[in-house]
Amino acid sequence: MKTALSETGETLVAGAGMPKSAVCPSCGCNVTLRGRRCMGGDYTFFWRHDDNSNRQCRERSRPYVLR
């Protein structure tokens, strides 16, 4: 996910200068800032739930729907 909440409740957009951990806006579980290198050499950042925390959260990634 691209946005998360800080401990004080402000919205954090995933990026290089953000803290390493935050809170999911939907379920309140901890999320960790992750990043990966794209094909062009740029980095993309995103928030990811901690392992096995609230597996039913609607913000977790889901399988793609074929159209």
Secondary structure, 3 states (H helix, E strand, C coil): CCEEECCCCCEEECCCCCCCEEECCCCCCEEEEEEEECCCCCEEEEEEECCCCCCCCCCCCCCCCCC
